[in-house]
């Protein structure tokens, strides 16, 4: 059709217990450094519940900086099955061998209430590459990881990594 435009479509036939499902997607990358994505589909694999799923994303790279945002909406006929995800990230390439990135994600599942809250995750990561060796250090936190507010719902993780290519 045109440079920088990709189209996809899918069809999943009925499994005998439920209707057929369809989906389509569009990715546009016709502007240098920019990628826009939109996808939509219906999920009818379960005869007792049908859902619509929509995903929108944008990523832009300019010089050493890359920023990205994504939104996903899964609207189930049964409200307890609804899911919403919002995420964003930023990455900075300091040099050929050193990069720093930060990402945040919020997930809502089912009907929000005082006992069912959004889960939130964030991570910062530093990566250094020299030859075939990559060293990484990261810190990640998760709040309300099982969609609750109990004291055991929050986690923090620190990690160091090393990989070698021969």
C-alpha positions, 0 to 999 in steps of 0.5 A: 500500500505505502512505505512504512505501513504494515497490515495484519489480520487473523481469523480463528474459526469456531471451536464448536462451543463458541463463535469465530474470532477476528482481529486486525493490526496496523503498524506505521513506521513511515516517519524516521524514528517513529513507530505507531501500532494499533490492533483490535480484535474480538475473543469469542473462544469462550461461549459464556463470555465474549471480549474485545481487545484493543492495543495502541502503542507509540515509540519514538527514537531521537538520537540516544533517547527512545521513549515508548507508551502502550495502552491495552484494553481487554473488555470482557462481557463479564466485568470481572474479566476486564483488564487494562494495562498502561505502560511507558519507558524511556531509554538513554544510550550514553555511549556505544557500550553504556545504556540506562532505561526506566519503565513503568507499568500499571495493570488493572484486573476486574472491577476496581474496589477497596480490595481489588486495586491496580498493580504497579511495576517499575524498573531501572536498568543499567547495561554495559557492553564491552566486546562479548561481555555484558554487565547489567544492574537493575532495581525493580519494584512491584506494588499490589502485585496480586491486585490487593493492598496486603502487606505481602503485596509489595516486592523489591528486587535488585539484580546483577547480571553478567553474560559472555558471548564466545 
